[in-house]
Amino acid sequence: MKKVNVPQGYNTVMPYLIVADAEGLMDFLKKVFDAVEKMVVPADNGKIMHAEVTIGDSCIMLANSTEEFSVQNAGLYIHVADVDATYDAAIKAGGTSIMPPDDKEYGRSSGVKDPWGNTWWITTS
């Protein structure tokens, strides 16, 4: 495989979430995962055409859905320092429990669906 030139601050593979309310999702990510806003590119209609946030060393791209680009949800697996606190923050921020925190063979883990339909598998190894 040829070496890929990935720009600094990005990963070889990054999620790109297209949701009905990108601004709301960005707020959720900031509250729950301490996401840092990297960039926001507004569309002519004031919606978000493209945005990027970082969580730890990872970048997540997101945008508002349009007629051309419909909602595209994802399942994301995220390592955090404290599963229980992060799970609680996600529920408080409007998420729905899929799996409450529990000890598994691979670490403490939980699952939350955010209000935009994305599933977050939250784990501490």
Secondary structure by P-SEA (a helix, b strand, c coil): ccccccccccccbbbbbbcccaaaaaaaaaacccccccbbbbcccccccbbbbbcccbbbbcbbbcccccbbbbbbbbbcccaaaaaaaaaaaccccccccccccccccbbbbcccbbbbbcccc
